[in-house]
Amino acid sequence: MTTTRQTKQTYSQLIHNHMLEGKSISNMEAYDQYGMTCFLQRVSDLRAAGVVIQDEMVTQNGKRFKRYWIDQPAPQAAEGV
């Protein structure tokens, strides 16, 4: 009998993939969506691995927090058009 085991993504992989989809994320969103309490450490780990992650301070409903994202390259125009 063979079983197919689905590999579980690490928190770093989850965050990286989330941002590669063009989405931004905050500490609270990481907790709400992924149950992640170590979000800032994972951002630090990704940056240490060479991933360029942008951030900005946001104020919403009187609360201040940082939002993180990866800049996506602009789509290349088709040549000869």
VEXMI-223620 format. One record per atom (N, C-alpha, C): x, y, z. Coordinates in steps of 0.2 Angstrom, whole numbers, padded with zeros to 4 digits, always signed. Layout:
XYZ
...
end
This chain:
+0004-0006+0000
+0000+0000+0000
+0004+0006+0000
+0003+0011-0005
+0007+0017-0005
+0002+0022-0002
+0005+0027+0001
+0002+0033+0004
+0005+0039+0001
+0001+0044+0000
+0004+0050-0003
+0004+0055+0003
+0009+0057+0005
+0010+0062+0010
+0011+0069+0008
+0007+0073+0010
+0008+0080+0008
+0013+0084+0012
+0018+0087+0009
+0023+0090+0013
+0020+0097+0016
+0021+0098+0023
+0018+0104+0026
+0023+0109+0025
+0021+0115+0023
+0025+0121+0022
+0027+0124+0029
+0033+0126+0029
+0035+0130+0035
+0032+0137+0035
+0032+0140+0041
+0029+0147+0041
+0033+0152+0036
+0040+0151+0036
+0043+0155+0031
+0041+0154+0024
+0040+0148+0022
+0037+0146+0015
+0030+0149+0014
+0026+0149+0019
+0019+0151+0019
+0019+0159+0018
+0023+0162+0022
+0024+0170+0021
+0027+0172+0014
+0032+0168+0012
+0035+0170+0006
+0030+0169+0000
+0027+0163+0000
+0022+0162-0005
+0016+0167-0005
+0014+0169+0001
+0009+0174+0002
+0011+0180-0002
+0017+0182+0000
+0019+0189-0003
+0021+0188-0011
+0023+0182-0013
+0025+0181-0020
+0018+0182-0024
+0012+0180-0021
+0006+0181-0024
+0004+0188-0025
+0008+0193-0023
+0007+0200-0024
+0003+0203-0018
+0002+0199-0013
-0002+0201-0007
+0003+0204-0001
+0000+0209+0002
+0004+0211+0008
+0001+0208+0014
+0005+0208+0020
+0002+0205+0026
+0005+0209+0032
+0001+0209+0037
+0004+0212+0044
+0004+0206+0049
+0007+0208+0055
+0008+0203+0060
+0001+0200+0062
-0004+0204+0063
-0011+0201+0065
-0014+0197+0059
-0013+0199+0053
-0016+0195+0048
-0012+0188+0047
-0006+0188+0049
-0002+0182+0049
-0005+0177+0055
-0007+0180+0060
-0009+0176+0066
-0016+0174+0064
-0021+0178+0061
-0027+0177+0059
-0028+0171+0054
-0024+0172+0049
-0024+0167+0043
-0020+0161+0044
-0014+0161+0047
-0010+0155+0048
-0009+0153+0055
-0012+0157+0060
-0011+0155+0067
-0003+0156+0069
+0000+0160+0066
+0007+0162+0067
+0009+0167+0072
+0012+0165+0077
+0014+0170+0082
+0021+0172+0082
+0025+0169+0077
+0032+0171+0076
+0033+0175+0069
+0028+0178+0067
+0029+0182+0060
+0035+0186+0059
+0036+0190+0064
+0042+0195+0063
+0048+0191+0063
+0049+0186+0066
+0055+0182+0066
+0056+0178+0059
+0050+0176+0056
+0050+0173+0049
+0052+0178+0044
+0049+0184+0045
+0051+0190+0040
+0059+0191+0041
+0061+0191+0047
+0069+0192+0048
+0073+0186+0044
+0070+0180+0045
+0073+0174+0042
+0074+0175+0034
+0068+0177+0032
+0068+0178+0024
+0072+0183+0022
+0073+0189+0025
+0077+0194+0024
+0085+0192+0024
+0086+0188+0029
+0093+0185+0030
+0095+0180+0024
+0090+0177+0022
+0091+0172+0016
+0091+0176+0009
+0090+0183+0009
+0091+0187+0003
+0085+0189+0000
+0079+0188+0003
+0073+0190+0000
+0072+0197+0002
+0070+0201-0003
+0069+0208-0002
+0062+0210+0000
+0061+0211+0006
+0054+0212+0008
+0053+0220+0010
+0048+0223+0007
+0047+0230+0009
+0042+0230+0015
+0042+0236+0018
+0037+0237+0023
+0036+0244+0024
+0030+0246+0027
+0028+0253+0029
+0024+0253+0035
+0024+0258+0039
+0020+0259+0045
+0013+0262+0042
+0008+0258+0045
+0001+0260+0043
-0002+0262+0050
-0007+0267+0049
-0011+0269+0055
-0018+0267+0052
-0022+0263+0056
-0029+0261+0054
-0033+0260+0061
-0038+0264+0061
-0043+0264+0067
-0039+0266+0073
-0034+0271+0073
-0030+0273+0078
-0025+0268+0081
-0024+0263+0077
-0018+0258+0078
-0013+0258+0073
-0007+0258+0075
-0001+0258+0071
+0002+0251+0070
+0004+0249+0064
+0007+0243+0063
+0011+0243+0056
+0015+0238+0055
+0018+0237+0049
+0015+0232+0044
+0015+0234+0038
+0013+0230+0033
+0019+0228+0028
+0019+0221+0026
+0025+0219+0023
+0023+0216+0016
+0027+0217+0011
+0026+0214+0004
+0032+0213+0000
+0032+0210-0005
+0038+0209-0010
+0036+0213-0016
+0040+0217-0018
+0039+0221-0025
+0039+0216-0030
+0034+0216-0035
+0034+0212-0040
+0037+0215-0046
+0041+0212-0050
+0043+0215-0056
+0037+0217-0061
+0038+0222-0065
+0033+0224-0070
+0033+0219-0075
+0027+0218-0078
+0027+0213-0083
+0031+0215-0090
+0034+0211-0093
+0038+0213-0099
+0033+0214-0105
+0034+0219-0108
+0030+0220-0114
+0032+0215-0120
+0028+0213-0124
+0029+0208-0129
+0034+0212-0134
+0039+0208-0136
+0043+0211-0141
+0040+0211-0148
+0042+0217-0152
+0039+0217-0158
+0032+0220-0159
+0030+0223-0153
+0023+0225-0153
+0023+0233-0153
end
